[in-house]
Amino acid sequence: MPQRDHLVLIATGDGRAIGGRGRLIAFEGRLAWRLKDWLDQSFMRRFSPGT
């Protein structure tokens, strides 16, 4: 079953990101980019071979 309130994070290329969750929660800034970077790095560590 699909998630109803999925997280969306889009990097803007200047060290910031735009994010949202659900229909009404939206945010932007460096903290959003740090969250995106942390999630991306965690994903890469988890699914990269040889780690």
C-alpha positions in Angstrom: 0.0 0.0 0.0 1.5 3.4 -0.9 2.3 5.9 1.8 -0.2 8.7 2.3 2.3 11.3 3.5 5.6 10.7 1.8 8.6 12.9 2.2 9.9 14.9 -0.8 13.3 16.6 -0.8 14.6 18.5 -3.8 18.1 20.0 -3.8 18.3 23.5 -5.3 22.0 23.4 -6.1 23.0 26.2 -3.7 23.4 24.2 -0.5 19.7 24.4 0.2 16.6 22.2 -0.5 12.9 22.4 -0.7 10.9 19.7 1.1 7.5 18.7 1.9 5.4 16.0 3.6 1.8 15.4 3.1 -0.4 18.1 1.7 0.2 21.0 4.0 3.7 20.8 5.4 6.4 22.5 3.3 9.9 23.8 4.3 13.1 25.0 2.7 16.6 26.0 3.5 20.0 24.6 4.6 18.4 22.3 7.2 16.3 20.6 4.5 19.5 20.1 2.5 21.3 18.6 5.5 18.4 16.2 6.0 18.4 15.2 2.3 22.2 14.7 2.3 22.0 12.6 5.4 19.2 10.4 3.9 21.1 10.1 0.6 24.4 9.1 2.3 22.6 6.6 4.6 21.0 5.0 1.5 24.3 4.8 -0.3 26.0 3.2 2.6 23.2 0.7 3.1 23.0 -0.4 -0.6 26.6 0.0 -1.8 28.5 -3.3 -2.3 31.6 -4.0 -0.3 30.7 -1.8 2.7 
